[in-house]
Amino acid sequence: MLKILKCKKCGDYTLKETCSCNGKAITPKPAKFSLEDKYASYRRKAKLDSLKGEGLL
């Protein structure tokens, strides 16, 4: 089954793994929400590190 993907480089939607601009296409949907999320602390730490790396915090 084909799923729609979004190019990280140009933002176009495609059904292929790579876009015509040679960018990688990823799924545009967020992950499912769960109250018993085992990896939430890791995601929050990664987000904090990326914001500090960009100088936003």
Backbone as a chain_set.jsonl record, in Angstrom:
{"seq": "MLKILKCKKCGDYTLKETCSCNGKAITPKPAKFSLEDKYASYRRKAKLDSLKGEGLL", "coords": {"N": [[0.836, -1.159, 0.0], [0.601, 2.181, -0.873], [1.765, 5.158, 0.64], [1.351, 8.619, 1.316], [4.05, 10.866, 1.191], [6.225, 13.439, 2.462], [8.565, 15.746, 1.246], [11.614, 16.547, 2.823], [13.351, 18.477, 2.03], [12.267, 20.265, -0.028], [9.553, 20.382, 0.559], [7.48, 19.359, -0.976], [4.843, 17.008, -1.766], [4.872, 13.475, -2.246], [4.82, 10.108, -3.602], [6.996, 8.563, -3.631], [10.147, 7.383, -2.232], [12.257, 9.146, -2.513], [12.434, 12.53, -3.491], [11.853, 14.575, -6.474], [13.719, 16.56, -6.316], [15.868, 15.339, -5.235], [15.717, 15.067, -2.496], [15.09, 13.58, 0.738], [12.132, 11.826, 1.439], [9.678, 11.902, 3.947], [7.237, 10.623, 6.311], [4.393, 12.661, 6.793], [2.823, 12.642, 9.024], [2.277, 12.927, 12.563], [3.563, 10.974, 15.347], [1.635, 8.388, 17.014], [-0.36, 9.238, 19.859], [0.14, 8.476, 23.267], [-0.656, 7.853, 26.635], [0.959, 6.292, 28.208], [3.633, 6.686, 27.385], [6.753, 5.524, 26.745], [9.073, 6.683, 25.811], [8.992, 9.431, 25.999], [10.489, 11.133, 27.674], [13.029, 10.969, 26.528], [12.524, 12.121, 24.029], [11.793, 14.728, 24.772], [14.219, 15.593, 25.898], [15.908, 15.488, 23.641], [14.662, 17.408, 22.048], [15.062, 19.696, 23.644], [17.872, 19.817, 23.607], [18.276, 20.303, 20.858], [17.059, 22.817, 20.586], [18.71, 24.345, 22.26], [21.078, 24.075, 20.832], [20.483, 25.537, 18.558], [20.431, 27.996, 19.604], [18.132, 29.074, 20.712], [17.333, 28.779, 23.285]], "CA": [[0.0, 0.0, 0.0], [1.373, 3.407, -0.956], [1.391, 6.229, 1.557], [1.859, 9.901, 0.874], [5.233, 11.303, 1.908], [6.558, 14.846, 2.261], [10.001, 15.966, 1.081], [12.188, 17.4, 3.852], [14.128, 19.544, 1.398], [11.463, 21.277, -0.73], [8.204, 20.43, 1.114], [6.489, 18.778, -1.881], [4.311, 15.689, -1.426], [5.182, 12.475, -3.249], [4.605, 8.719, -3.207], [8.299, 7.906, -3.714], [11.035, 7.581, -1.087], [13.06, 10.324, -2.794], [11.718, 13.545, -4.267], [12.518, 14.939, -7.721], [14.839, 17.447, -5.973], [16.823, 14.432, -4.573], [15.546, 15.135, -1.055], [14.491, 12.404, 1.359], [10.723, 12.004, 1.766], [9.292, 11.295, 5.217], [5.796, 10.657, 6.547], [4.051, 13.952, 7.375], [1.953, 12.469, 10.177], [2.961, 12.764, 13.842], [3.432, 9.659, 15.972], [0.424, 8.217, 17.803], [-0.279, 9.706, 21.24], [-0.139, 7.483, 24.277], [-0.36, 8.325, 27.984], [2.023, 5.455, 28.73], [4.738, 6.845, 26.445], [8.015, 5.146, 27.377], [10.202, 7.425, 25.256], [8.705, 10.869, 26.038], [11.604, 11.865, 28.296], [14.109, 11.043, 25.538], [12.126, 13.09, 23.006], [11.882, 16.063, 25.356], [15.636, 15.928, 26.034], [16.422, 15.741, 22.297], [14.102, 18.693, 21.63], [15.757, 20.716, 24.415], [19.231, 19.912, 23.067], [18.246, 20.942, 19.541], [16.758, 24.239, 20.782], [19.933, 24.964, 22.786], [22.046, 24.101, 19.727], [20.1, 26.616, 17.636], [20.52, 29.254, 20.326], [16.807, 29.577, 21.048], [17.196, 28.708, 24.743]], "C": [[0.898, 1.246, 0.0], [0.846, 4.439, 0.035], [2.017, 7.518, 1.059], [3.013, 10.323, 1.787], [5.503, 12.763, 1.584], [8.071, 15.003, 2.229], [10.499, 16.914, 2.169], [12.87, 18.619, 3.243], [13.243, 20.641, 0.801], [10.023, 21.368, -0.223], [7.118, 19.887, 0.204], [6.044, 17.413, -1.375], [4.56, 14.732, -2.577], [4.816, 11.091, -2.724], [5.916, 7.934, -3.206], [9.141, 8.218, -2.48], [11.933, 8.8, -1.266], [12.278, 11.253, -3.707], [12.474, 13.823, -5.568], [13.683, 15.894, -7.48], [15.957, 16.674, -5.272], [16.799, 14.556, -3.052], [14.875, 13.883, -0.532], [13.052, 12.717, 1.747], [10.402, 11.239, 3.041], [7.778, 11.371, 5.362], [5.435, 11.971, 7.228], [3.207, 13.858, 8.647], [2.771, 12.374, 11.466], [2.751, 11.351, 14.38], [2.143, 9.597, 16.782], [0.665, 8.666, 19.237], [-0.624, 8.57, 22.188], [0.202, 8.069, 25.65], [0.786, 7.539, 28.615], [3.234, 5.494, 27.809], [6.07, 6.588, 27.146], [9.173, 6.048, 26.96], [10.003, 8.935, 25.282], [9.87, 11.652, 26.636], [12.776, 11.998, 27.334], [13.794, 12.079, 24.46], [12.227, 14.52, 23.52], [13.332, 16.502, 25.501], [16.248, 16.242, 24.669], [15.925, 17.086, 21.784], [14.812, 19.847, 22.344], [17.178, 20.921, 23.899], [19.258, 20.595, 21.715], [17.945, 22.428, 19.65], [17.973, 24.983, 21.348], [20.984, 25.073, 21.707], [21.755, 25.212, 18.74], [20.155, 27.982, 18.298], [19.184, 29.862, 20.699], [16.522, 29.509, 22.54], [18.506, 29.016, 25.409]], "O": [[1.841, 1.339, 0.787], [-0.361, 4.571, 0.236], [3.088, 7.505, 0.453], [2.948, 10.154, 3.005], [5.062, 13.267, 0.552], [8.777, 14.46, 3.079], [9.891, 17.955, 2.417], [12.954, 19.671, 3.877], [13.445, 21.82, 1.091], [9.33, 22.335, -0.539], [5.941, 19.94, 0.563], [6.775, 16.744, -0.645], [4.474, 15.116, -3.744], [4.536, 10.926, -1.536], [5.938, 6.766, -2.821], [8.884, 9.191, -1.771], [12.332, 9.423, -0.282], [11.548, 10.804, -4.591], [13.602, 13.363, -5.744], [14.55, 16.032, -8.343], [16.899, 17.284, -4.767], [17.768, 14.184, -2.389], [14.168, 13.198, -1.272], [12.784, 13.77, 2.326], [10.795, 10.084, 3.203], [7.114, 12.099, 4.623], [6.121, 12.364, 8.171], [2.91, 14.875, 9.275], [3.856, 11.793, 11.458], [1.869, 10.626, 13.921], [1.615, 10.63, 17.192], [1.762, 8.497, 19.77], [-1.556, 7.802, 21.948], [1.24, 8.713, 25.807], [1.505, 8.066, 29.464], [3.802, 4.45, 27.485], [6.467, 7.342, 28.035], [10.157, 6.161, 27.691], [10.771, 9.66, 24.649], [10.2, 12.732, 26.145], [13.449, 13.029, 27.32], [14.675, 12.823, 24.028], [12.683, 15.415, 22.809], [13.648, 17.666, 25.254], [17.037, 17.18, 24.557], [16.68, 17.827, 21.154], [15.129, 20.86, 21.721], [17.639, 22.055, 23.766], [20.162, 21.385, 21.44], [18.505, 23.226, 18.899], [18.237, 26.121, 20.961], [21.715, 26.062, 21.659], [22.676, 25.772, 18.145], [19.953, 29.006, 17.645], [19.112, 31.059, 20.976], [15.564, 30.121, 23.013], [18.593, 29.006, 26.637]]}, "num_chains": 1, "name": "protein.A"}
